[in-house]
Amino acid sequence: MLYEFIDNQGTFKVKNPQGHNLYFPLTNRDGSLLSSISPNLAGDIKADNDHFITPPLSLVDIKTNLLCRRDFFIKISSPNIKTKNKILRLSSPWKDTLEAGFLYHKVIKESSQLKAEVLNFIPYNLGVEITWIKLINTGNTALEITPTSFMPLYGRDANCLRDHRHVSSLLNRVDLTKHGILLKPTMVFDETGHKANDATYFSLGFQDNARAPLGQFPSLNYFCGQGDLIKPDAIEKTVKPITKNQKEFDGKETIAALLFDKKILKKSSEVNYFLITGMVRASKGKAKLAINNIFSKLNTPAKIEKSLSDTKQYWLKNLKTIDFDFANKDLNNWLLWVKLQPTLRKLFGNSFLPHFDYGKGGRGWRDLSQDALALLLSEPDKAKKIIINNFKGVRLDGSNATIITKKGEFLSDRNSIPRVWMDHGIWPYLSLRLYINQTADLNILNKDITYFKDHVLKRAKEVDQNFKQKDFLLRDKSNRIYKGTVLEHILIQHLVSFFNVGKHNIIRLENADWNDGLDMAPDLGESVAFSFMYARNLKDLACLLKQLKQKQKKIILLKEISFLLDLIKNPINYNDFKNKQQRLKDFFEKTKNIDGKKISLEIDAVIKDLENKSDHLLSWLKKKEWLKNGFFNGYYDNKGKRVEGKINKKIRIALPSQVFALMNKGLDSYQLKKTWSSINKYLKDPKLGGFRLNSDFGSIYLDLGRAFGFSYGDKENGAFFNHMVIMLSYALYGQELSQEGSIALESIYKMATTKEARIYPGIPEYFNSQGKGLYLYLTGSASWYIYTLFEKVLGIKLTIGDIRFKPLLNAGNFFKDRIKVSFSLGNKKLTICYQRISKNKILKIKKLLVAGKKITPKNNSYLIKRNSLSKNTRITVYLG
């Protein structure tokens, strides 16, 4: 591993960290401030895409751009010996060690005379980043030091980095205060409409107990002089610091470079410097009051030390809501970082760390549901609100808004390009199902909520040029806001997809599915892979309605939906794709402008319809898309040609095509065996041990997607894409292939912790062909990893509020003879201990005790009713 864990709370150390192009996330509990920081102190600080406090940074900038670094210059001389001044800068490599934990980043630097500790964190309850610099004289003589901090202040949106960089700087107005600098641009520079700016950016500093700096260098030009950022005049020469406001610094590139007083640092003594950087949004007078209020909470070393301690405890407490103990220090600590990742994804979205190739901020539709998986295990009440709100992003045509803001508001699309991903109907149901299983809250299905409405019609095939509505809510012909049940939203997502087929009678690919790289087959493309998933969900939804039937016999739906529940009134031939297409076309016309009338349907009739659709779809896929090569075809391209199989004497196979087929219980045993064999034969890397997303198709594939323009082994073209590998594991465990599922799941941990990965603890989005981890922290893989570990490996299957135990542990899961997991089920705290009592390779339950009482299995299954559990219950599972 690149790192070494030094305690049982996830803290790790890395020696010589500057040799790796890595970064670390910093944020607070609500994500109001988002930072990245590297061992050379590069990174950026921002509130959102429109408010970057420091200049926006990409992965390349970490090593190359000095203007993206927090820095600290130290001019050193000996008070007793006349020698040329020595200048040290903290962003340069010394003898360095990185220490990081929840959520702080510390670089420990050593030179022949001086030891420096640079610690950065964002208080969990405040919107500022703190830099704490501790200098310790480790030499044999006293040193005279003159320190100067350096923090670039950008104060605008990311677009201005390339467009209007200079002209937007002309808007800058600075206000020098006793402890630092305030930057408030006059306007927000935006070609679509300039407006007054209400944001004030600031960086304040002090030495030890609130001792203010001597002065500062407020602009980049003034700081550099005739030099540059390598040898700025402010450091190399005698440049007078500024202590009062001067107009000449308005309209310039602003920096916070604070000059501190000379300090005689005696042998073994230390001195501390603190920088507080952030942003507030308020009028000028109120902004100063707000900044002063923040500063008053942090203006002594003791206050900052307490804030750091409280921040560490906050994050650790959140991570302990579900606690795994595999009796292995490295794995336990690694899992803590994996558990943090869904929270980081929720707060950062996809776009606010140096790998920001996913756009301009916010989370995508898929992320909302996947992140809820992990949240459900720790905070089900919060997850319920999120799940309900997510369904409000569904359109009446079964598609959805693709972006959600931090405020929970939906946007039509990314970059003003209306697109439809055909898999989006899958994910909300999976999160909802887990919530219901955990809480037994079937009433959520009857919750009335709104629909999303914008200019996009007929799944982005038509645009309403007259749409002017600003609240983006579906209304009926009488302009009344229409609401339908959560169940109605689910049905629309799945029923529309069932009928939305291409000429092979497979659900259309549209603009892509889970694999965003398959985005160039909007006309004739079809996704076999996710047709399997819709078949699975339709069957599962029917099972859920059977549970609801115990409470009610009928459901209320928008009358037009019955048109898609065709088996009830007007059945069609599912084998004829044209019949399906026509039925969907008629539905779209009927729902262009609804009157809002509803009908009552027997649940039994709806169940029968859904089961019929699921059975037909699964049977069709198994028969039509199974290839003689021993695996499933997953796609048709934009010419309507089959993508996978043996083509031009070369095997083409994609992992998602096999994974989503394996998710279904109805596969033949022969198909199960051959599919796993093909995955191992064509997709498992013999050297690195992981599973690739696809085989090498050999060339650019303009009739399918941009992914094949990437170099093979990177991103969506043949990389070790962890999200899909985890779902492979989940699918294999679901087929009770525990040995096979374990191989897939363990491949991720092994790859993440090898020296080739060169990453901090956690799961990256993918590994490339060299085994290097890329796109750190912000991946849906983390949620699915925890979910798979909890439900499949440990076998804690939550079923309408009760627990059905069916662990699929094997000998390889045990480092010692015990595994323990603790979590809450409602207001009840459960501790489950798995005790291995034999050395068998395959382990089965021999005895199960609940609070010391033996539980007798029924039908080879251990069911524990929620109402039989006390507030604190210990469950012991003996395996042999």
ROKOL-717621 format. One record per residue (C-alpha): residue in three letters; x, y, z. Coordinates in steps of 0.05 Angstrom, whole numbers, padded with zeros to 5 digits, always signed. Layout:
<sites>
ALAXYZ
...
</sites>
This chain:
<sites>
MET+00000+00000+00000
LEU+00021+00072-00012
TYR+00000+00089+00059
GLU+00003+00060+00129
PHE-00054+00063+00180
ILE-00029+00088+00247
ASP-00090+00077+00290
ASN-00160+00046+00288
GLN-00195+00110+00267
GLY-00174+00113+00194
THR-00113+00157+00204
PHE-00058+00142+00154
LYS+00012+00165+00136
VAL+00049+00169+00070
LYS+00124+00180+00064
ASN+00149+00227+00010
PRO+00078+00243-00013
GLN+00099+00295-00064
GLY+00121+00239-00110
HIS+00048+00223-00123
ASN-00002+00266-00161
LEU-00055+00259-00107
TYR-00105+00303-00073
PHE-00149+00300-00011
PRO-00220+00327+00000
LEU-00239+00376+00055
THR-00310+00399+00070
ASN-00361+00412+00125
ARG-00425+00377+00144
ASP-00469+00413+00094
GLY-00419+00421+00038
SER-00422+00497+00039
LEU-00347+00498+00028
LEU-00310+00448-00016
SER-00234+00442-00019
SER-00181+00398-00048
ILE-00109+00397-00024
SER-00047+00360-00046
PRO+00019+00347-00010
ASN+00049+00408-00044
LEU-00010+00448-00018
ALA-00042+00455-00087
GLY-00117+00453-00093
ASP-00176+00500-00095
ILE-00228+00526-00046
LYS-00299+00540-00070
ALA-00371+00544-00048
ASP-00400+00524-00116
ASN-00385+00532-00190
ASP-00400+00607-00187
HIS-00358+00622-00125
PHE-00286+00599-00127
ILE-00247+00630-00070
THR-00181+00608-00100
PRO-00168+00594-00174
PRO-00201+00531-00203
LEU-00153+00473-00210
SER-00149+00411-00253
LEU-00108+00348-00241
VAL-00051+00375-00285
ASP-00047+00439-00243
ILE-00028+00402-00180
LYS+00044+00395-00202
THR+00051+00452-00251
ASN+00012+00513-00228
LEU+00043+00554-00172
LEU-00017+00601-00170
CYS-00060+00543-00146
ARG-00020+00532-00083
ARG-00030+00554-00012
ASP+00041+00573+00006
PHE+00084+00598+00063
PHE+00153+00630+00053
ILE+00204+00630+00110
LYS+00264+00675+00106
ILE+00317+00647+00154
SER+00380+00679+00182
SER+00421+00669+00245
PRO+00417+00728+00292
ASN+00490+00718+00313
ILE+00522+00702+00247
LYS+00521+00746+00185
THR+00503+00700+00128
LYS+00461+00705+00067
ASN+00387+00694+00081
LYS+00360+00625+00066
ILE+00289+00621+00040
LEU+00245+00560+00050
ARG+00175+00551+00020
LEU+00127+00501+00048
SER+00099+00480-00020
SER+00168+00454-00040
PRO+00189+00383-00022
TRP+00232+00375+00040
LYS+00235+00309+00076
ASP+00159+00302+00078
THR+00108+00257+00111
LEU+00034+00263+00100
GLU-00016+00248+00156
ALA-00090+00249+00140
GLY-00154+00232+00178
PHE-00227+00251+00183
LEU-00226+00304+00155
TYR-00159+00338+00160
HIS-00094+00339+00120
LYS-00026+00349+00151
VAL+00042+00352+00118
ILE+00101+00343+00164
LYS+00165+00373+00134
GLU+00236+00368+00159
SER+00299+00406+00138
SER+00367+00410+00171
GLN+00345+00468+00216
LEU+00270+00469+00217
LYS+00211+00424+00224
ALA+00144+00448+00196
GLU+00074+00420+00204
VAL+00021+00446+00156
LEU-00048+00425+00176
ASN-00111+00441+00136
PHE-00183+00427+00154
ILE-00253+00456+00148
PRO-00291+00459+00214
TYR-00352+00413+00208
ASN-00398+00471+00228
LEU-00365+00531+00193
GLY-00353+00552+00121
VAL-00278+00567+00125
GLU-00214+00530+00111
ILE-00162+00535+00166
THR-00087+00529+00153
TRP-00046+00517+00215
ILE+00029+00524+00206
LYS+00074+00502+00263
LEU+00149+00516+00258
ILE+00198+00481+00305
ASN+00272+00497+00310
THR+00307+00429+00306
GLY+00377+00457+00296
ASN+00431+00472+00347
THR+00427+00548+00344
ALA+00373+00601+00347
LEU+00341+00623+00282
GLU+00313+00690+00260
ILE+00253+00677+00216
THR+00210+00724+00175
PRO+00147+00688+00149
THR+00100+00709+00093
SER+00037+00671+00076
PHE+00010+00665+00005
MET-00063+00651-00013
PRO-00088+00669-00083
LEU-00158+00699-00082
TYR-00197+00688-00146
GLY-00267+00710-00126
ARG-00309+00692-00187
ASP-00338+00634-00226
ALA-00298+00579-00260
ASN-00315+00603-00330
CYS-00275+00667-00320
LEU-00211+00625-00316
ARG-00210+00621-00392
ASP-00261+00673-00413
HIS-00252+00744-00388
ARG-00197+00729-00337
HIS-00168+00799-00341
VAL-00232+00839-00350
SER-00265+00803-00292
SER-00206+00821-00248
LEU-00222+00895-00262
LEU-00284+00885-00219
ASN-00242+00869-00157
ARG-00245+00915-00097
VAL-00202+00900-00036
ASP-00208+00921+00036
LEU-00147+00912+00080
THR-00163+00896+00153
LYS-00119+00887+00214
HIS-00115+00812+00204
GLY-00119+00804+00128
ILE-00157+00821+00065
LEU-00228+00823+00041
LEU-00244+00818-00033
LYS-00312+00839-00059
PRO-00318+00844-00135
THR-00369+00897-00156
MET-00406+00851-00203
VAL-00414+00780-00227
PHE-00387+00779-00297
ASP-00435+00739-00339
GLU-00449+00749-00414
THR-00521+00726-00403
GLY-00532+00785-00356
HIS-00485+00821-00309
LYS-00510+00832-00238
ALA-00487+00860-00172
ASN-00442+00815-00131
ASP-00462+00797-00060
ALA-00402+00752-00043
THR-00343+00774-00001
TYR-00281+00730-00003
PHE-00230+00735+00053
SER-00166+00708+00082
LEU-00144+00728+00152
GLY-00083+00708+00192
PHE-00051+00713+00260
GLN+00009+00689+00298
ASP+00000+00650+00363
ASN-00050+00688+00406
ALA-00083+00734+00355
ARG-00021+00774+00339
ALA-00037+00807+00273
PRO+00010+00808+00213
LEU+00054+00870+00200
GLY+00023+00883+00132
GLN+00008+00850+00066
PHE+00020+00847-00009
PRO-00051+00853-00037
SER-00040+00839-00111
LEU-00002+00787-00152
ASN+00038+00840-00189
TYR+00058+00875-00125
PHE+00079+00809-00093
CYS+00120+00786-00153
GLY+00149+00853-00174
GLN+00202+00841-00226
GLY+00206+00768-00205
ASP+00156+00712-00209
LEU+00123+00662-00162
ILE+00188+00622-00158
LYS+00228+00683-00135
PRO+00178+00738-00118
ASP+00206+00806-00100
ALA+00165+00808-00036
ILE+00207+00751-00010
GLU+00274+00759-00046
LYS+00279+00835-00039
THR+00257+00888+00010
VAL+00187+00907-00012
LYS+00146+00950+00034
PRO+00083+00915+00059
ILE+00016+00952+00054
THR-00021+00968+00117
LYS-00076+01014+00092
ASN-00125+01012+00034
GLN-00099+01040-00031
LYS-00139+01048-00095
GLU-00082+01022-00137
PHE-00097+00951-00114
ASP-00168+00952-00140
GLY-00180+00919-00207
LYS-00119+00873-00200
GLU-00109+00798-00190
THR-00117+00794-00114
ILE-00077+00752-00066
ALA-00073+00746+00009
ALA+00002+00750+00023
LEU+00010+00767+00097
LEU+00078+00788+00124
PHE+00089+00768+00196
ASP+00138+00800+00244
LYS+00209+00773+00252
LYS+00215+00720+00304
ILE+00275+00694+00342
LEU+00263+00620+00346
LYS+00306+00589+00399
LYS+00331+00518+00397
SER+00274+00468+00406
SER+00222+00524+00410
GLU+00162+00532+00364
VAL+00116+00585+00335
ASN+00047+00577+00304
TYR+00012+00615+00248
PHE-00061+00609+00229
LEU-00097+00628+00164
ILE-00173+00629+00158
THR-00200+00632+00087
GLY-00273+00633+00065
MET-00332+00669+00035
VAL-00396+00701+00060
ARG-00455+00727+00021
ALA-00484+00792+00048
SER-00483+00867+00038
LYS-00415+00899+00054
GLY-00432+00920+00125
LYS-00464+00854+00143
ALA-00408+00815+00109
LYS-00357+00848+00155
LEU-00399+00831+00216
ALA-00406+00758+00192
ILE-00331+00752+00179
ASN-00314+00783+00247
ASN-00362+00733+00279
ILE-00327+00675+00245
PHE-00258+00702+00264
SER-00279+00710+00337
LYS-00294+00635+00340
LEU-00225+00617+00315
ASN-00177+00673+00337
THR-00136+00633+00387
PRO-00096+00568+00382
ALA-00141+00537+00435
LYS-00204+00552+00395
ILE-00174+00523+00331
GLU-00149+00462+00368
LYS-00219+00449+00396
SER-00251+00460+00328
LEU-00203+00408+00298
SER-00220+00358+00353
ASP-00295+00370+00345
THR-00289+00361+00270
LYS-00252+00295+00277
GLN-00305+00270+00325
TYR-00362+00292+00281
TRP-00339+00252+00221
LEU-00320+00191+00263
LYS-00388+00191+00296
ASN-00423+00192+00229
LEU-00380+00134+00204
LYS-00397+00091+00264
THR-00472+00087+00249
ILE-00455+00022+00215
ASP-00391-00009+00241
PHE-00354-00068+00211
ASP-00300-00107+00248
PHE-00265-00161+00208
ALA-00209-00167+00260
ASN-00161-00136+00210
LYS-00134-00066+00221
ASP-00122-00050+00148
LEU-00190-00073+00123
ASN-00228-00041+00180
ASN-00194+00026+00169
TRP-00202+00021+00093
LEU-00277+00009+00102
LEU-00283+00073+00143
TRP-00259+00112+00082
VAL-00306+00074+00036
LYS-00364+00090+00082
LEU-00345+00164+00078
GLN-00347+00165+00002
PRO-00423+00167-00007
THR-00425+00229+00038
LEU-00369+00261-00002
ARG-00407+00246-00066
LYS-00470+00277-00037
LEU-00433+00341-00017
PHE-00384+00348-00075
GLY-00428+00322-00130
ASN-00386+00298-00189
SER-00349+00361-00205
PHE-00312+00394-00149
LEU-00248+00354-00143
PRO-00189+00357-00192
HIS-00218+00300-00233
PHE-00278+00342-00255
ASP-00293+00315-00324
TYR-00367+00307-00308
GLY-00385+00380-00317
LYS-00403+00441-00277
GLY-00428+00416-00211
GLY-00487+00380-00180
ARG-00501+00306-00178
GLY-00531+00266-00234
TRP-00597+00227-00229
ARG-00563+00160-00219
ASP-00521+00187-00162
LEU-00583+00207-00122
SER-00608+00136-00116
GLN-00541+00101-00110
ASP-00518+00147-00054
ALA-00582+00134-00017
LEU-00563+00060-00011
ALA-00509+00074+00040
LEU-00548+00129+00074
LEU-00606+00081+00085
LEU-00563+00037+00129
SER-00542+00095+00173
GLU-00597+00148+00171
PRO-00663+00119+00143
ASP-00704+00179+00164
LYS-00661+00226+00123
ALA-00660+00176+00067
LYS-00736+00176+00064
LYS-00738+00251+00050
ILE-00685+00245-00003
ILE-00720+00186-00037
ILE-00787+00222-00039
ASN-00755+00286-00065
ASN-00717+00247-00119
PHE-00782+00220-00148
LYS-00804+00292-00159
GLY-00753+00295-00215
VAL-00793+00245-00257
ARG-00829+00269-00320
LEU-00896+00240-00342
ASP-00861+00208-00402
GLY-00818+00166-00354
SER-00755+00206-00365
ASN-00727+00254-00313
ALA-00688+00317-00298
THR-00615+00298-00299
ILE-00584+00347-00249
ILE-00602+00363-00177
THR-00574+00423-00141
LYS-00551+00426-00069
LYS-00618+00457-00052
GLY-00654+00396-00080
GLU-00679+00432-00142
PHE-00681+00397-00209
LEU-00651+00420-00274
SER-00671+00395-00343
ASP-00603+00374-00367
ARG-00528+00386-00365
ASN-00498+00440-00409
SER-00567+00455-00439
ILE-00568+00391-00479
PRO-00633+00351-00468
ARG-00616+00277-00464
VAL-00647+00213-00438
TRP-00609+00156-00406
MET-00651+00094-00412
ASP-00628+00064-00346
HIS-00652+00121-00303
GLY-00719+00088-00287
ILE-00682+00031-00253
TRP-00647+00064-00195
PRO-00700+00102-00155
TYR-00739+00038-00145
LEU-00678+00000-00117
SER-00669+00053-00064
LEU-00743+00055-00048
ARG-00745-00021-00042
LEU-00687-00021+00007
TYR-00720+00034+00048
ILE-00786-00005+00053
ASN-00749-00069+00071
GLN-00712-00033+00126
THR-00771+00005+00155
ALA-00834-00034+00134
ASP-00862+00034+00112
LEU-00907+00012+00055
ASN-00946+00076+00064
ILE-00892+00113+00026
LEU-00920+00083-00038
ASN-00984+00123-00028
LYS-00948+00189-00016
ASP-00973+00241-00066
ILE-00917+00282-00098
THR-00908+00327-00158
TYR-00877+00313-00226
PHE-00822+00350-00262
LYS-00845+00389-00323
ASP-00801+00428-00372
HIS-00794+00441-00447
VAL-00775+00369-00461
LEU-00829+00323-00488
LYS-00833+00251-00511
ARG-00767+00231-00479
ALA-00729+00289-00512
LYS-00757+00274-00581
GLU-00798+00338-00581
VAL-00788+00408-00551
ASP-00844+00453-00528
GLN-00822+00521-00555
ASN-00878+00556-00516
PHE-00858+00530-00447
LYS-00847+00588-00399
GLN-00865+00559-00332
LYS-00813+00575-00278
ASP-00831+00526-00223
PHE-00821+00464-00267
LEU-00883+00429-00239
LEU-00932+00388-00280
ARG-01001+00420-00285
ASP-01066+00396-00314
LYS-01110+00431-00366
SER-01139+00476-00311
ASN-01069+00497-00290
ARG-01074+00459-00224
ILE-01010+00426-00199
TYR-01017+00352-00210
LYS-00995+00302-00158
GLY-00990+00227-00163
THR-00967+00173-00114
VAL-00896+00149-00109
LEU-00922+00083-00135
GLU-00950+00119-00196
HIS-00882+00150-00210
ILE-00849+00081-00207
LEU-00900+00050-00253
ILE-00892+00105-00305
GLN-00816+00096-00305
HIS-00821+00022-00316
LEU-00882+00017-00361
VAL-00858+00070-00409
SER-00791+00035-00414
PHE-00824-00032-00428
PHE-00859-00004-00489
ASN-00801+00039-00512
VAL-00768-00013-00557
GLY-00728-00016-00621
LYS-00735-00063-00680
HIS-00704-00121-00641
ASN-00759-00113-00588
ILE-00707-00091-00537
ILE-00713-00027-00497
ARG-00681+00031-00535
LEU-00612+00056-00514
GLU-00631+00128-00528
ASN-00572+00172-00506
ALA-00537+00120-00463
ASP-00549+00074-00404
TRP-00506+00066-00342
ASN-00445+00068-00387
ASP-00446+00142-00407
GLY-00395+00126-00460
LEU-00447+00090-00502
ASP-00477+00155-00525
MET-00476+00152-00602
ALA-00533+00105-00618
PRO-00596+00147-00606
ASP-00633+00124-00668
LEU-00627+00048-00672
GLY-00588+00031-00608
GLU-00619-00018-00559
SER-00595-00039-00489
VAL-00603-00113-00475
ALA-00564-00103-00410
PHE-00615-00057-00378
SER-00674-00092-00409
PHE-00654-00148-00362
MET-00656-00099-00304
TYR-00725-00074-00323
ALA-00749-00146-00326
ARG-00721-00157-00256
ASN-00752-00094-00228
LEU-00821-00109-00258
LYS-00821-00177-00224
ASP-00797-00147-00158
LEU-00848-00091-00161
ALA-00903-00143-00169
CYS-00877-00177-00105
LEU-00878-00110-00069
LEU-00950-00099-00090
LYS-00968-00167-00060
GLN-00942-00139+00006
LEU-00984-00076-00003
LYS-01045-00119-00019
GLN-01046-00140+00054
LYS-01064-00068+00071
GLN-01107-00047+00011
LYS-01140-00080-00048
LYS-01138-00022-00097
ILE-01091+00032-00120
ILE-01107+00101-00149
LEU-01071+00121-00213
LEU-01075+00174-00267
LYS-01126+00146-00316
GLU-01078+00150-00376
ILE-01031+00100-00342
SER-01081+00045-00350
PHE-01066+00050-00424
LEU-00998+00020-00409
LEU-01027-00033-00362
ASP-01054-00064-00426
LEU-01069-00133-00398
ILE-01124-00103-00355
LYS-01166-00075-00413
ASN-01134-00076-00482
PRO-01076-00126-00488
ILE-01028-00124-00545
ASN-00979-00174-00575
TYR-00912-00164-00539
ASN-00875-00202-00593
ASP-00889-00147-00643
PHE-00844-00087-00630
LYS-00889-00043-00674
ASN-00948-00055-00628
LYS-00907-00033-00569
GLN-00882+00029-00605
GLN-00952+00049-00626
ARG-00980+00040-00555
LEU-00925+00085-00528
LYS-00936+00137-00582
ASP-01010+00139-00564
PHE-00993+00146-00490
PHE-00948+00206-00504
GLU-01003+00240-00543
LYS-01054+00227-00488
THR-01008+00256-00435
LYS-00986+00319-00470
ASN-01040+00356-00433
ILE-01075+00317-00378
ASP-01141+00333-00343
GLY-01115+00301-00279
LYS-01171+00249-00272
LYS-01154+00185-00235
ILE-01180+00114-00234
SER-01182+00058-00183
LEU-01150-00008-00203
GLU-01150-00076-00168
ILE-01080-00091-00142
ASP-01086-00163-00166
ALA-01097-00139-00237
VAL-01036-00094-00235
ILE-00994-00150-00205
LYS-01015-00197-00261
ASP-00998-00145-00314
LEU-00929-00132-00285
GLU-00912-00206-00278
ASN-00935-00218-00349
LYS-00890-00163-00376
SER-00830-00187-00334
ASP-00838-00259-00356
HIS-00844-00240-00429
LEU-00784-00194-00428
LEU-00739-00243-00390
SER-00759-00301-00435
TRP-00746-00259-00498
LEU-00677-00237-00474
LYS-00656-00307-00453
LYS-00676-00336-00519
LYS-00657-00281-00568
GLU-00593-00252-00537
TRP-00556-00314-00513
LEU-00497-00325-00558
LYS-00464-00391-00576
ASN-00399-00360-00551
GLY-00424-00372-00480
PHE-00448-00302-00459
PHE-00502-00251-00472
ASN-00503-00197-00524
GLY-00516-00130-00489
TYR-00527-00078-00544
TYR-00548-00060-00614
ASP-00512-00001-00647
ASN-00538+00057-00686
LYS-00542+00015-00749
GLY-00583-00036-00713
LYS-00526-00086-00712
ARG-00510-00133-00654
VAL-00450-00108-00616
GLU-00424-00169-00579
GLY-00402-00238-00599
LYS-00349-00261-00648
ILE-00342-00205-00698
ASN-00288-00204-00751
LYS-00256-00264-00717
LYS-00250-00226-00651
ILE-00290-00234-00587
ARG-00329-00173-00563
ILE-00358-00177-00494
ALA-00380-00124-00443
LEU-00385-00136-00369
PRO-00451-00098-00358
SER-00484-00144-00410
GLN-00468-00204-00365
VAL-00478-00171-00298
PHE-00549-00148-00309
ALA-00568-00215-00339
LEU-00540-00248-00276
MET-00584-00202-00233
ASN-00644-00244-00255
LYS-00665-00307-00220
GLY-00693-00339-00283
LEU-00628-00356-00318
ASP-00614-00429-00335
SER-00559-00462-00293
TYR-00520-00473-00358
GLN-00524-00399-00375
LEU-00500-00381-00304
LYS-00440-00427-00309
LYS-00421-00406-00379
THR-00429-00332-00366
TRP-00382-00334-00306
SER-00334-00375-00346
SER-00334-00324-00403
ILE-00324-00266-00355
ASN-00262-00301-00328
LYS-00237-00320-00397
TYR-00246-00254-00433
LEU-00249-00199-00379
LYS-00207-00220-00320
ASP-00136-00192-00323
PRO-00086-00247-00306
LYS-00034-00199-00278
LEU-00076-00149-00238
GLY-00132-00197-00220
GLY-00189-00148-00235
PHE-00246-00150-00285
ARG-00247-00103-00345
LEU-00309-00066-00367
ASN-00303-00095-00438
SER-00256-00132-00483
ASP-00216-00092-00534
PHE-00264-00076-00591
GLY-00202-00055-00630
SER-00222+00012-00660
ILE-00263+00074-00654
TYR-00337+00057-00655
LEU-00377+00118-00679
ASP-00441+00077-00684
LEU-00441+00062-00610
GLY-00404+00112-00567
ARG-00348+00159-00550
ALA-00320+00109-00500
PHE-00284+00072-00556
GLY-00245+00135-00573
PHE-00210+00129-00506
SER-00146+00089-00502
TYR-00163+00017-00485
GLY-00158+00006-00410
ASP-00180+00076-00391
LYS-00247+00103-00368
GLU-00308+00069-00401
ASN-00265+00031-00451
GLY-00238-00030-00418
ALA-00217-00001-00351
PHE-00228-00038-00285
PHE-00292+00001-00272
ASN-00306-00012-00198
HIS-00380+00003-00198
MET-00394-00053-00248
VAL-00346-00101-00214
ILE-00383-00092-00148
MET-00449-00103-00183
LEU-00420-00166-00213
SER-00404-00189-00142
TYR-00475-00170-00120
ALA-00505-00209-00177
LEU-00463-00271-00164
TYR-00480-00271-00090
GLY-00553-00263-00110
GLN-00546-00328-00149
GLU-00515-00358-00085
LEU-00448-00365-00121
SER-00411-00342-00059
GLN-00341-00364-00080
GLU-00349-00328-00147
GLY-00379-00266-00114
SER-00322-00264-00064
ILE-00270-00265-00120
ALA-00302-00205-00154
LEU-00311-00165-00089
GLU-00241-00179-00063
SER-00209-00159-00129
ILE-00228-00087-00114
TYR-00197-00086-00045
LYS-00134-00120-00071
MET-00126-00071-00129
ALA-00141-00011-00085
THR-00087-00030-00035
THR-00030-00051-00082
LYS+00030-00007-00094
GLU+00007+00000-00167
ALA-00057+00035-00146
ARG-00018+00095-00117
ILE-00079+00124-00082
TYR-00102+00141-00012
PRO-00152+00093+00021
GLY-00219+00085-00013
ILE-00248+00061-00079
PRO-00232+00101-00142
GLU-00280+00103-00200
TYR-00234+00058-00239
PHE-00164+00029-00246
ASN-00127+00036-00312
SER-00086-00018-00347
GLN-00027-00003-00302
GLY-00070-00013-00240
LYS-00069+00062-00223
GLY-00132+00087-00188
LEU-00166+00147-00220
TYR-00224+00193-00203
LEU-00218+00189-00128
TYR-00273+00191-00076
LEU-00333+00211-00119
THR-00359+00144-00143
GLY-00423+00104-00133
SER-00380+00043-00123
ALA-00374+00058-00048
SER-00448+00053-00035
TRP-00454-00012-00073
TYR-00393-00041-00037
ILE-00423-00028+00032
TYR-00491-00052+00008
THR-00462-00117-00020
LEU-00420-00129+00042
PHE-00480-00118+00088
GLU-00536-00154+00051
LYS-00500-00208+00012
VAL-00434-00226+00046
LEU-00459-00218+00118
GLY-00529-00239+00096
ILE-00568-00187+00134
LYS-00629-00185+00089
LEU-00680-00134+00112
THR-00750-00155+00090
ILE-00808-00108+00105
GLY-00777-00089+00171
ASP-00754-00158+00193
ILE-00687-00192+00185
ARG-00676-00256+00145
PHE-00606-00284+00157
LYS-00570-00318+00100
PRO-00496-00302+00104
LEU-00452-00323+00046
LEU-00387-00319+00083
ASN-00330-00366+00066
ALA-00264-00382+00098
GLY-00229-00327+00059
ASN-00272-00274+00092
PHE-00243-00289+00161
PHE-00176-00262+00183
LYS-00189-00293+00251
ASP-00249-00332+00275
ARG-00295-00273+00287
ILE-00329-00218+00246
LYS-00373-00166+00279
VAL-00421-00113+00253
SER-00462-00062+00291
PHE-00519-00019+00263
SER-00587+00010+00281
LEU-00654-00016+00259
GLY-00702+00040+00276
ASN-00688+00057+00348
LYS-00657-00010+00362
LYS-00582-00022+00364
LEU-00560-00090+00338
THR-00492-00123+00346
ILE-00482-00185+00304
CYS-00423-00231+00316
TYR-00405-00285+00266
GLN-00365-00339+00299
ARG-00328-00390+00256
ILE-00327-00458+00290
SER-00295-00500+00234
LYS-00243-00492+00180
ASN-00292-00510+00124
LYS-00284-00471+00060
ILE-00359-00461+00051
LEU-00393-00440+00115
LYS-00465-00450+00136
ILE-00504-00429+00198
LYS-00498-00482+00252
LYS-00532-00443+00307
LEU-00562-00373+00315
LEU-00574-00339+00382
VAL-00614-00276+00393
ALA-00598-00247+00462
GLY-00575-00317+00482
LYS-00638-00351+00457
LYS-00631-00403+00402
ILE-00671-00391+00339
THR-00700-00450+00300
PRO-00697-00443+00224
LYS-00760-00450+00182
ASN-00752-00475+00110
ASN-00676-00469+00118
SER-00683-00395+00133
TYR-00672-00355+00197
LEU-00724-00300+00204
ILE-00721-00251+00262
LYS-00781-00207+00273
ARG-00767-00134+00288
ASN-00816-00133+00347
SER-00777-00189+00380
LEU-00715-00146+00387
SER-00698-00105+00448
LYS-00667-00036+00447
ASN-00597-00067+00449
THR-00594-00136+00421
ARG-00534-00182+00409
ILE-00541-00235+00356
THR-00489-00291+00351
VAL-00484-00332+00287
TYR-00442-00396+00291
LEU-00415-00418+00223
GLY-00383-00483+00204
</sites>
